[in-house]
Amino acid sequence: MLKSRLTILSLVIALIAAGCAIWVYTQPATTNLKQRPVLSVRTVNVQVQPMPYLIQTIGTVEATQSATILPQITGIVTQINFQEGNSVKSGQTLIELDPTPLEITLQQVKATLQSDKAQLVNLASNAKRTKKLLHLGYASPQQYEQADASAKSQQAIVAADAQTVKQAETQLAYTKIKAPIDGKTGSVNVKIGDLVTANTTALLTINKLDPILINFSVSQSQLNSVLQYQKAGSLQVQIKVDSNKTLNGKLNFIDNTVNANTGTVAMKAAFANPDNAIWPGETVRTRLILTIQTDALVVPSSAIQIDQMGNFVYLLNKDTAKLQRIVVDRQLDGLSVISKGLSANDIILTDIPANLTDGAKVTIIKSGAGASA
């Protein structure tokens, strides 16, 4: 009796469960649609625009010319004619040393020169007179030879005196220390009254900042590409000074050896730098531009999604999001160049909602044209 009742109860429960399942199955689809609301998205057109092929690396700024100024004589500093940090011109007098000792020396050697010149006049006159007497028979050949030799010896002494005077004048000129190049001065290492020693005391350094050089290196695997594109003409190099300013220069040096320790090749580029926007020793982001692809398909990098199968974007297909697989060739400044999967003027979704799926209904908040690099 009890077993029969349990069997009947089991049948009732089974019928109720089946009825519930039939009721859920036959409900209108609008219930599921309410769980998948229409998503708001932004869109952008795929753009066709020029995009460079480039090598990005880190460069170091170097002065075109750099001169460390040392005194060529020993002396006491009497005058500093510039403010440290100023820009100076080649030939400008920067520092003066006490000229008094050298002025005295110059006066002395000039006096010696004048005395020896006077003696030369007498000896030359005597030799000339002796030569006449020789012809008249009143002087012997030995007397003439002695007079002529004395005159020639004195002439050599005068020539040596002239060189001594020139040397003394040069030494005196060294008391005015001049800039050998145009450029910007660094800190001055001496003060008025200091004793400086010839070729020992470094007074200051001058760096030429315009034009200026950028040192950088590229991988040995990229060297052939650089050399190949260089055959078509000089290669452009760009550096970012800040977010709003880019400087353009030209590649002007490729080293002739690969660094065995780093596997890189050193290169240099020259830049005009009239505003002193970059300084020696700075580290800068450097771009060596090999060539320009004029018809690149470009989309914002933020629109690209990635999963286990690779990169994809969502195309706008009327009011529906369509998943589209793509191949990204390269990225630059927030833009991606697409080599496969898109066509010009395709419309793709940006600012992708987290719950966006293939085939989802979407509504456009704002459309825009693609950005440029």
JOFENPE-V333922 format. One record per backbone hydrogen bond with DSSP energy under -0.5 kcal/mol. NH is the residue of the N-H (numbers start at 1). CO is the residue of the C=O. If there is no record, write none. Layout:
{{NH	CO} {NH	CO}}
This chain:
{{5	1} {6	2} {7	3} {8	4} {9	5} {10	6} {11	7} {12	8} {13	9} {14	10} {15	11} {16	12} {17	13} {18	14} {19	15} {20	16} {21	17} {22	18} {23	19} {24	20} {25	21} {26	22} {27	24} {31	28} {32	29} {33	29} {34	30} {35	32} {36	33} {39	361} {41	363} {42	350} {43	366} {44	348} {45	368} {46	346} {47	298} {49	47} {49	296} {51	293} {53	291} {54	52} {55	288} {56	54} {57	286} {59	284} {60	215} {61	282} {62	213} {64	208} {64	211} {65	208} {67	206} {69	67} {69	204} {70	68} {71	201} {75	196} {77	194} {78	96} {79	96} {81	94} {85	186} {86	83} {88	183} {91	179} {92	89} {94	177} {95	177} {96	79} {97	175} {98	76} {103	99} {104	100} {105	101} {106	102} {107	103} {108	104} {109	105} {110	106} {111	107} {112	108} {113	109} {114	110} {115	111} {116	112} {117	113} {118	114} {119	115} {120	116} {121	117} {122	118} {123	119} {124	120} {125	121} {126	122} {127	123} {128	124} {129	125} {130	126} {131	127} {132	128} {133	129} {134	130} {135	131} {136	132} {137	133} {137	134} {138	133} {139	133} {144	140} {145	141} {146	142} {147	143} {148	144} {149	145} {150	146} {151	147} {152	148} {153	149} {154	150} {155	151} {156	152} {157	153} {158	154} {159	155} {160	156} {161	157} {162	158} {163	159} {164	160} {165	161} {166	162} {167	163} {168	164} {169	165} {170	166} {171	167} {172	168} {173	169} {174	170} {175	172} {176	173} {177	95} {177	175} {178	176} {179	92} {183	88} {184	207} {185	86} {186	205} {189	203} {193	77} {194	191} {196	75} {196	194} {199	71} {200	197} {201	197} {202	200} {203	69} {203	201} {204	69} {206	67} {207	184} {208	65} {209	207} {211	271} {212	271} {213	62} {214	269} {215	60} {216	267} {218	265} {220	263} {222	219} {223	219} {223	220} {224	220} {226	222} {227	223} {228	224} {229	225} {230	226} {231	227} {231	228} {232	229} {233	230} {236	289} {237	249} {238	287} {239	247} {240	285} {241	239} {241	245} {242	245} {245	242} {247	239} {249	237} {250	270} {251	235} {252	268} {253	268} {255	266} {259	264} {260	258} {263	259} {264	259} {265	218} {266	257} {267	216} {268	253} {269	214} {270	250} {271	212} {272	248} {276	273} {281	61} {282	279} {284	59} {286	57} {287	238} {288	55} {289	236} {289	287} {290	53} {290	288} {291	53} {293	51} {294	292} {296	49} {296	293} {297	338} {298	47} {298	296} {299	336} {301	334} {303	300} {304	301} {305	312} {307	310} {310	307} {312	305} {313	324} {315	313} {315	322} {316	347} {317	315} {317	320} {318	316} {319	317} {320	317} {321	360} {322	315} {323	321} {324	313} {326	311} {327	340} {329	327} {329	337} {330	337} {332	335} {335	332} {336	299} {337	330} {338	297} {338	336} {339	327} {339	337} {340	327} {345	46} {346	343} {348	44} {348	346} {349	314} {350	42} {356	353} {359	321} {360	357} {362	319} {363	39} {365	41} {366	41} {368	43}}
